[in-house]
Amino acid sequence: MCVRSYTSTAGVPRPPHLRSAVYSLLLAIIYVAFVSLGLPDSLVGAGWPAMHGDLGVPVAAAGVLTMIIAGGTIASSLLSARLTSRFGTGLVTAASVATTAAALVGFATSDSFWMLCIWAVPYGLGAGAVDAALNNYVALHYAARHMNWLHSFWGVGASISPFIMSHALASELGWTGAYSIVGVIQISLAVVLFASLPLWSRATATAAQAEAADAPSPTVDEPVSGHVPLKVALRIPGVLFVLVAFFAYCGLESTAILWSATYLVGEHAVTPATAAAFASFFLLGITGGRFLAGIVADRIGDVALIRGGFLMVGAGALLVALPLSTPVLALTGLVVAGLGCAPIYPAIIHSTPTSFGRESSHAIIGIQMAAAYTGSTIVPPLFGVLSTWLGQWLFPVFLLLLVVLGLVMSERLNRLVARRV
């Protein structure tokens, strides 16, 4: 079944009704929604070589666009808990996907860079709110394996959109055609999500009835104590630890994705084609690793997944750093690092209700999303500046420093949670 009927990792008994067909169907919809989350994420990067020429802007203008998108995503992540507390997870998810769909259609109809900048605002706003809302929902109500598999489905979506862009460019539809295709997909999903709103309501009502008959606990869709203000959430002991760990991990992942091919070419004399292939293997390692992590997640737990993931990334970075004449170990290390990255993000999210309580989990997950996007936005350019001064040899050292930072912060949180218990 899609959901456990015994005690959850959040420490709250899962009532028997969670095994019903309602929740199986709801989980299927959430899986599709995670594919949708990944679809827009890699479109700008995949299409930019063609887009900047058509728009008459320099290559570096992509940074402006991605910064606007990231800013909108961070803002909506921080607002997600308040919105979901008022409107419910189902409506926030449907409206967010509809907002992203409108932005994609806007991109498809834009013929100037300033128009793209305007549409980049809803592009980011739609992504952040749904990301935080769905992650919190799954963390509260589904087993750890689903959190890993759902994030793997995000990887499927992120991997599909470059192929859509490639097909559109090759078939003379142009980059606007790719945005149109993905926009239509998002519109279709938004229709499905709006149609599923009664299902979310039914889940909430069923949960309320079961809990009234059994024992007091939060309903499926809404926290008992309502919205937790940002200032209150930040003062909860341990929150800063998890935010720094998340910042470090997402900065590490984004840096590896952006700079690994450049490092392999510059420091190991690997051909650009080989370097590009192994850089993609890093992403495939993350996607495949999340499928594998989902198989063992319920048995070994979130803490072990986070700790083991960081240690494996560290081992991969050490292999990349070895100054050998052959690039084989560096290439292998990149794959190992990708596999290590796989469980960290889902496990941190899934462990949030356990670490901080169900009532605060949504607010904290929203802040985590903001920290994640901040790390992904800031850290790769920071490495670019440092490597310009010091050289590309810094790449594995930089990754190791981020591994140490993330691991130390997560272990400090683990000790704090253990003392509470």
N, C-alpha and C positions, 0 to 999 in steps of 0.2 A: 504494500500500500504506500501511498504518497506521504502519509503522515504517521508518526508514532502515536500509539494510544496510551503509552505509559509516560512517566515523568520526563519532561523535556529538559534540555540543557539549561533552560532558563529557571529550572527549579519549580515549575508550576505543572501540576498534573494535566495531561491532555485528555479531555473528556472523550468518551467513545464515539460521539457523533462526528469527530474529525476524520473518521475512516469512511465517511459516507461518500456517495457519488458526487455530491455538491463540491466537496473539497478536492476530489480528484480532477473535476472539470476546472475548478478555480486554479489549481496548480498548473494544468495544461495551458491555461490562458496566460499565467505568469511566465511560463517558459517562453511562449511566443513573444511576450512583451520584452523579455531580456534579449532575444534576437533583435527586436526592433531597436533596443537601446544601443546595440553595437553598430547598426547599419550606418547612421550618419557620422560616426566618430572618425572614420578613416577616409571619408569622401573628399574633404578639402585637400589632404595630403596627396591622395591618389590623382586628383584632377588638376592640382595647381600648376604643373609644368605646362599644361595647355591653357589654363585659365588666365594666368598672369599675362601671357602674350596677347590673348584676345582682349583683355581689359586694359592693356597698355600700362601696366604697373610693374615695378621691379619684383624680382623673386622674393626679396625680403619683406614685401608687403603682406605675405602670408602670416608673418608674426603679428601684424596688427589685427588681422581677422581672427586668428586663434586666441589672441588676448581678449578680444571682445566676447567671443564665445565662452572662454573660461570665466570671465567676470560674471556673465549671466548665470553660468552654471553654479558658481560659488554662492551667488546671491540667492538663487532659488533653493539650493541645498539648505541654507540657513533658515529659510522661510518654510521649508517642507513640513516640519513638525507642527507649526501653527496652522498651516493650511489643512493638513490631514486631520488634526484634532477637530477642526471645524466642519470639514466637508467629507471626510472619510477617504480611505486609501483608494477605493475604486474610482471615485469621481476625480481625485487628484491625478491618478494614473491616466485616465481617459483624456482629461483636459490637457495634460502635459504632452501626451503623444500627439494630440490634435494641434497643439502649439508648434511642436517640432515639424509636423507635416506642413503647416502653413509656411514655416520658415523655409523648408526645402522647396516648396512651390515658388516662394519668393526668389530663392537662388536661381531656380530654373528660368525665371522670367527677367532676371537682372541683366543689364547690358553695360553696367558701369560699376566700378569698385565701391563707390560711396553707397550704392544700393545694396551691395553685399554686406557692407558694414551695418546698415540699418537692419537687414534681415538676420544678421548674426546675433542680435540681441534676443529675439524669441528662440533662435536656434539653441542658445545656451540656457535660457530660462526653462525651456521645456525639458531639457536633459536632466538638470539638477534635481528638480522636485520629484520626478518619477523615480530616479535612481535611489534617492534616500527613502522614499515611501515604500517601494517594493523591497528594498534590502531590509528595512525594519520589519515589514510584514512577515517575510520569510524567516528572519532571525527569531521572531516570537513564536511562530506557529508551525514550522516545519523542521525536519531533522537536518543535521549538519550536511549530509550527503547532497541534499537538494541545493544548499547554498553554493557548494562547489560546482555542481552540474549546471546550475543556473548561470554562474559566471563563465562557465565554459561555453554556454549558448551565446552569451554576449560576445565571446571570441569568434563564434561562428558568424554572427552578424557583422562584426568588424572585418572578418576575412572575406565576406561575400561582396561587400560594397566596392572594393578595388576592382574586382572582376566585372561588376556592373559598369564601372567607369571605363575600364579597358574596352569592353564590348561597345559601349556608346561611342567612344572615340574612334574605334576601328570601323564602325558601321556608319560613320558620318552623322550620327545623331548629335555628336558634340557633348561637351561637358554638361550643357544644360539638359540634354536628354537623360543623362545619368541621374541628375537631381530630380527630373520629372518622374523617372521610374521609381526611385526610392521614395519620393513624395507620395506617389500613388499607393505604394506598399504601406506607408505610414498612415495614410488616410483610411485604407481598408482596415488596418489594425485598430485605429481610433473608433471606427464604426462598431467593430466587434467588442471593444472595451465598453463603449457606451451601452451596447445591447446587453452586456454582462452585468450592468449595475444592479439589477434585481438579484443576481446571484450573490454579489457582495452583501447586499442587504439581508438576504436570506441567511447567509453565513453568520452575520452579526446577530440576527434575531435568534437563530438556533443556539448560538453560543450563550446568549443571555439566558435563555430558558434552561439550558443544561446547568449553567453555573448557579442559577437561582435554586435549582433542585438539589445541587450537590454542595458546593462551598463557594464563598465569595472569591471572585477573581475577575480580572479584566475581561471585557468582551473581545471578540476576535478582531474587530476593526478599530476600536477606540480605546485609549488608555483611560483607566479609572480616574486619575487625577487631572485629566485634561492636558493642555499644553504646558510644557516646562520651559520657562523663559531661558534665553541664551545665557544670561548672566548667572542664573541659578545652576544651569548645567555645567558651566565652566568651573564652578566652585566645588563640584563633586570630586572628592579625592580620587585621584588616578586618571582623571580625564585628560590632563595635560600629558601624561605618559603615553596614553594611547594615541593622542593627536600627533605627538612627535614621531611615534613609531609608524603611524600611517603616512605622515609626510615623508619620512625617510624611505619607506618602501616604494611609494608611488614615484618619488624622485628617482630612485634606483631603477625601477622598471622603465620609466620614460627615457632616462639617460642611456640605458642599454639599447633600447629600441632605436634611438636616434643616432648614437655614436658608435655602435659596435662595428658596423661595416667600415667606417672611416678608420677606426683603430686597426682593424685587421689588415687593411690595405697599407696604411702608413707604417706600422710597426712590424708586421709579419710578412710583408711583400706578397700578400694574397691577391689574386686577381679580383677586380671589382665584381665580376659575375659570381665568383665563389663566395666572396664576402657578403654579397646581397642575399645569396641562398642561405647561408648560415645565420644571417641576421633574421631571416624569415623563420628559420628553425627555432630561434629563441621564442618567437610568438607561438609557433606550433607547439613548443614545449609547454608553454603556459596553458594553452587550450587543452592539449592532451593530458597534461598533468592534472588539470582540474577534474577531468573525467576519472582518472585513476584515484585522485585524492577522495573523490566522492564515495568510492567503494569502501575505503577504510575509515572515513571521517567519523562515523558513529562509534567505531570500536576504539580508536585511539584518542579522540577528543581534539578540541580546538587548540588547546595549549601546546600539545605535542606537534600539531601541524604547523603552528606558527614558528615554534622553536626549530623544528627540523627543516622547515622551509628556509629560514634565514641561514642556518648552518650549511645547507646545500648550496645556496647562492654564494656563500663565502668560499666554499670549496671550488665552485665553478670559477669564481674570480681569481682564485689562486692559480688554477690551471691556465687561465688566460694570461696571467702575469709572468709565468715561467719563461725566462729568456733563452729559449731553445731555438735551434736553427730550423726545426720543422714546425709548421703551424698547426699540426694535427691536434696537439693538446689544447691550443688556444681555441680551435674550432669546437672541440669536444667540451671545453669548459663553458662555452657559450650555451650549448644545449643543456648542460647540467644546471647552469644558472637559471635557464628558462623553466626547467622542471621544478627547481627550488622555489621560484616565484609563485608557482601555480596556486598552492593552498593558502598563502599568507593573507591576501585581501579577503577572500570569503570567510576564512576562519576568524579574522579580527572582527568582521561584521557580525558573524553568527554568535560570537562570544559576548557581545555587548550587553544583552539582557542579563546574562549571568554575572558579568562584572559590575554592572551599574543598576540593575533592576529594570523590570518591565516598564514601570511608569516613566523612567527617564530615557529609555533606549532610543526612542525616535528622535528626540532632541539631540542626543549625543551622536547618533548615526548621521544626522544632518550635518553636524559640525565635522564629523569624520570625512564625509564627502567633500566638504569645503577644504579640509586639510589635504585630502588626496589631490584635488584639482590644483591647489596651490603648489604642492610639491611637483606635480607633473608640469606645471607652467614655469616655475622658477628654476628648478634644479638643472635641467638640461642646458639652458642658456648659461647658467653659472659655470658648468663644466666647460662649455665652449670658450668662455672668456679665460678660464684657468689654463686650458690646454693650449690656447694661443700663446700665452706667456711661457708655459713650462714644457709643452709638448704632449703628444698623444699617449706617451708612456704612462701618463697619469691615470688613464681610463680604469684599469683594474684596481688601482689604489683607491681611487675615488669611490668605486663600487664597494670595496671592502670597508671604507669608513662609514658609508651609509648602512651597510649590513651591521656593523658594530653598534651604531646609533640605534637602529631599529630593534636589534636584539636586546640591548641593555634596557631600553625603555619598556619593551614588552615583558621582560623578566621582572622589572621593578613593579609593573602592574600586577603580575602574577603573585608576587609576594604580598602585595597589599590586599588583593582579593582573598588570599589564603588566610591572612590575619583576621579578616572580617568573618570568615566561616569559623 
